[in-house]
Amino acid sequence: MTLDSTPHGDRSHDSRTRYDYLVLGGGMAADAAAQALREQDPDGTIGLLSEEATEPFPRPALSKKLWTDPDFTEDGAWLGTADAARADVLLSHRVVGVDTDARTVVCADGQTFSYGRLLVATGGHPRTVEGLPEGDRVLYYRSLADYRRLRALVDGDDAGVRPHVAVVGGGYIGSEIAAALVGEGCRVTLVHPDDVLGEKKYPADLAAAYDAMFREHGVDVHAGARVTSGDAEADGVRLTLSDGAVLEADAAVVGLGIEPATSFLSGSVKLADDGSILVDAQLRTSAPDVWACGDVVTYPDAVLGERRVEHVDNATSMGAVAGRNLAGAGEEYRHTPMFYSDLFDVGYEAVGTLDASLETVTETTEDGRIVYYLDDDEVVGVLCWNEFGLTDAAVDLLARHARPADPTALIGSPKGS
Ligand SMILES: Cc1cc2nc3c(=O)[nH]c(=O)nc-3n(C[C@H](O)[C@H](O)[C@H](O)COP(=O)(O)OP(=O)(O)OC[C@H]3O[C@@H](n4cnc5c(N)ncnc54)[C@H](O)[C@@H]3O)c2cc1C
């Protein structure tokens, strides 16, 4: 297998240019949609256009299991979209335009496809640092191709010398990659703009413990700075930081969040201020016969209100509803998603808003803690730290829009509800 190949091959149909259902994107939302669509409609033709060179893959594994679980391999992880959905999966097909009147989609190479119904599941593209283009040693980390490049850099030195990697960004991708790379024996410098890692999300004592955990595992945490510019050479990178420091490393992995991938829509559907696609409860866009799902949409969450979510539970649950709706189900998306992260030997699951500027109430448990975030005395977020399987109950708590007179009366409520 070459580095850019996929074991399943490109299931493109050589001649077909019209599909009953056309799905844009090759992520987990697109996969879930195509599979649910096939269950709902056994006969309609399904095409999937993805700019990636590889088939849909479980994206969280790129910063977790591919590094931490020796039994987890690429070969066993493919989502199997083409077979399960009996879909034509057309890889390396970047969509550059959509005409919702003519019901056509055009790709970068000029190929045009027409559709009966269209689903946009294009997720997002990583935010970049100005003046620091992607290259052999600068990875804006999102795809399996990025993982393979990073893996090759990490494993590359026959003498067993691991690279020094600058990780830019202290969000979940940056922190998980930093943890994975020190686990591989790399020297890691993690650059983030806050004083304490996690201080914007977690109560102060938890953020301090979280920050200390990285340092204890050998991560060199460079706090209070952003990367303002950088140069990449054939053998390394040089990053200039906002505090005046210059950081030299063998490679940089950047995790600064994403921008919704919607530029190719150029006015054909209504967008929110952040560039994401506005959908209604049935995941319909403003254009006829065009639905959207996953990281790329702002949707009306039944419990939390209008929002955009960048998490896998949302991508797969929403994708499935969108797929059924393309085939005429007319279902509302009612699932309030949970999210999670795993680092070193800790993990968390959460729902709602984790904002450390809100009032918090903490319940200490045998293995960890549960943190309730209160806005105007109403519970708007629940963090289960080293506590698992409680997020359905936490969603129920949020759905009650509880405004208890005494916030400490919440202690134990997710388990008890
Ligand atoms: C490294 C990493 C770790 C993560 N870990 C977690 C985690 O622990 N927990 C969690 O809840 N979430 C996690 N996430 C987030 C989660 O994976 C995403 O929320 C989810 O995968 C989004 O799925 P999506 O299909 O909506 O979008 P994406 O995964 O972004 O997929 C969009 C697809 O559309 C394609 N595309 C974009 N533009 C075009 C175009 N113009 N033409 C054709 N194709 C296009 C993209 O290439 C991609 O194939 C992680 C993400 C990453 C990158």
The ligand as an SDF file (V2000), in Angstrom:
LIG
                    3D

 53 58  0  0  0  0  0  0  0  0999 V2000
   -7.6960   14.6460   15.4300 C   0  0  0  0  0  0  0  0  0  0  0  0
   -9.1380   14.7880   15.8280 C   0  0  0  0  0  0  0  0  0  0  0  0
   -9.5880   14.2430   17.0230 C   0  0  0  0  0  0  0  0  0  0  0  0
  -10.9200   14.3610   17.3960 C   0  0  0  0  0  0  0  0  0  0  0  0
  -11.3130   13.8400   18.5830 N   0  0  0  0  0  0  0  0  0  0  0  0
  -12.6070   13.9520   18.9520 C   0  0  0  0  0  0  0  0  0  0  0  0
  -13.0620   13.4160   20.1900 C   0  0  0  0  0  0  0  0  0  0  0  0
  -12.2910   12.8630   20.9620 O   0  0  0  0  0  0  0  0  0  0  0  0
  -14.3560   13.5460   20.5310 N   0  0  0  0  0  0  0  0  0  0  0  0
  -15.2530   14.1690   19.7060 C   0  0  0  0  0  0  0  0  0  0  0  0
  -16.4320   14.2710   20.0670 O   0  0  0  0  0  0  0  0  0  0  0  0
  -14.8710   14.7060   18.5310 N   0  0  0  0  0  0  0  0  0  0  0  0
  -13.5690   14.6120   18.1350 C   0  0  0  0  0  0  0  0  0  0  0  0
  -13.1460   15.1590   16.9530 N   0  0  0  0  0  0  0  0  0  0  0  0
  -14.1230   15.8760   16.1320 C   0  0  0  0  0  0  0  0  0  0  0  0
  -14.9160   14.9310   15.2550 C   0  0  0  0  0  0  0  0  0  0  0  0
  -14.0510   14.0130   14.6580 O   0  0  0  0  0  0  0  0  0  0  0  0
  -15.6730   15.7550   14.2420 C   0  0  0  0  0  0  0  0  0  0  0  0
  -16.6180   16.5430   14.9370 O   0  0  0  0  0  0  0  0  0  0  0  0
  -16.4020   14.9090   13.2270 C   0  0  0  0  0  0  0  0  0  0  0  0
  -15.5580   13.9620   12.6520 O   0  0  0  0  0  0  0  0  0  0  0  0
  -16.9900   15.8210   12.1490 C   0  0  0  0  0  0  0  0  0  0  0  0
  -17.4880   15.0570   11.1120 O   0  0  0  0  0  0  0  0  0  0  0  0
  -18.0230   15.7530    9.7750 P   0  0  0  0  0  0  0  0  0  0  0  0
  -18.2320   14.6180    8.8360 O   0  0  0  0  0  0  0  0  0  0  0  0
  -19.1430   16.6610   10.0900 O   0  0  0  0  0  0  0  0  0  0  0  0
  -16.8410   16.7020    9.2560 O   0  0  0  0  0  0  0  0  0  0  0  0
  -15.3710   16.3380    8.7830 P   0  0  0  0  0  0  0  0  0  0  0  0
  -14.8200   15.2320    9.5630 O   0  0  0  0  0  0  0  0  0  0  0  0
  -14.6370   17.6340    8.7380 O   0  0  0  0  0  0  0  0  0  0  0  0
  -15.5840   15.8100    7.3080 O   0  0  0  0  0  0  0  0  0  0  0  0
  -15.8350   16.6870    6.2420 C   0  0  0  0  0  0  0  0  0  0  0  0
  -15.4500   16.0070    4.9680 C   0  0  0  0  0  0  0  0  0  0  0  0
  -15.7570   16.8790    3.8690 O   0  0  0  0  0  0  0  0  0  0  0  0
  -14.6150   16.9920    3.0310 C   0  0  0  0  0  0  0  0  0  0  0  0
  -14.6970   18.2690    2.3220 N   0  0  0  0  0  0  0  0  0  0  0  0
  -14.5940   19.5230    2.8230 C   0  0  0  0  0  0  0  0  0  0  0  0
  -14.7350   20.4280    1.8240 N   0  0  0  0  0  0  0  0  0  0  0  0
  -14.9320   19.7200    0.6990 C   0  0  0  0  0  0  0  0  0  0  0  0
  -15.1350   20.0800   -0.6510 C   0  0  0  0  0  0  0  0  0  0  0  0
  -15.1740   21.3590   -1.0410 N   0  0  0  0  0  0  0  0  0  0  0  0
  -15.3120   19.0960   -1.5830 N   0  0  0  0  0  0  0  0  0  0  0  0
  -15.2910   17.7830   -1.2080 C   0  0  0  0  0  0  0  0  0  0  0  0
  -15.0800   17.3850    0.0700 N   0  0  0  0  0  0  0  0  0  0  0  0
  -14.9250   18.3490    0.9980 C   0  0  0  0  0  0  0  0  0  0  0  0
  -13.4580   16.8790    3.9980 C   0  0  0  0  0  0  0  0  0  0  0  0
  -12.2620   16.6130    3.3520 O   0  0  0  0  0  0  0  0  0  0  0  0
  -13.9590   15.7280    4.8420 C   0  0  0  0  0  0  0  0  0  0  0  0
  -13.7890   14.5090    4.1770 O   0  0  0  0  0  0  0  0  0  0  0  0
  -11.8230   15.0500   16.5480 C   0  0  0  0  0  0  0  0  0  0  0  0
  -11.3730   15.5940   15.3440 C   0  0  0  0  0  0  0  0  0  0  0  0
  -10.0410   15.4760   14.9840 C   0  0  0  0  0  0  0  0  0  0  0  0
   -9.5580   16.0850   13.6880 C   0  0  0  0  0  0  0  0  0  0  0  0
  1  2  1  0
  2  3  1  0
  2 52  2  0
  3  4  2  0
  4  5  1  0
  4 50  1  0
  5  6  2  0
  6  7  1  0
  6 13  1  0
  7  8  2  0
  7  9  1  0
  9 10  1  0
 10 11  2  0
 10 12  1  0
 12 13  2  0
 13 14  1  0
 14 15  1  0
 14 50  1  0
 15 16  1  0
 16 17  1  0
 16 18  1  0
 18 19  1  0
 18 20  1  0
 20 21  1  0
 20 22  1  0
 22 23  1  0
 23 24  1  0
 24 25  2  0
 24 26  1  0
 24 27  1  0
 27 28  1  0
 28 29  2  0
 28 30  1  0
 28 31  1  0
 31 32  1  0
 32 33  1  0
 33 34  1  0
 33 48  1  0
 34 35  1  0
 35 36  1  0
 35 46  1  0
 36 37  1  0
 36 45  1  0
 37 38  2  0
 38 39  1  0
 39 40  1  0
 39 45  2  0
 40 41  1  0
 40 42  2  0
 42 43  1  0
 43 44  2  0
 44 45  1  0
 46 47  1  0
 46 48  1  0
 48 49  1  0
 50 51  2  0
 51 52  1  0
 52 53  1  0
M  END
$$$$
